């Protein structure tokens, strides 16, 4: 395996504080390229979070920890095990009947990416106050019954819309990795504006 010496996005957040939108656009694009590759091969990662995204010495990011990834069948069958990190699980993971009927690992990866980018922007997990460490039931209730979190007004309209496309409660309404790669937030080149 390739050695990646820059740590994870989680450690980068702890060391350097929140990420700029320019940096987040790059992170989003690189993670989406990885997810698009996986999803095109019917593989759902199922545990996207800051601790599972590695940073290279030149600042690129790579998806890591495929321990709970799954090869999805053509029917996108329900996964009967609760694997992954519950804080980053999508609403349909907890309650498939209420949020889309079936668990879709690809849409769940997008939900987790949205939460990850949100966390890197504000500096703490989106459904909680800074420093709060709730139990599994608190997280499940927040994810399933609360409205999706919204970015502060300091975020640009493009970034807010991008995160909104990731954090749709209904799994069928979330954009796919391929669709998100066309979103203006990740397509925008700040050097040309």
Secondary structure, 3 states (H helix, E strand, C coil): CCCCCCCEHHHHHHHHCCCCHHHHHHHHHHHHHHHHHHHHCCEECCCCCHHHEEECCCCCEEECCCCCCEECCCCCCCCCCCCCCHHHCCHHHHCCCCCCCCCCHHHHHHHHHHHHHHHHHHCCCCCCCCCCCCCHHHHHHHHHHCCCCCCCCCCCHHHHHHHHHHCCCCHHHCCCHHHHCCCHHHHCCHHHC
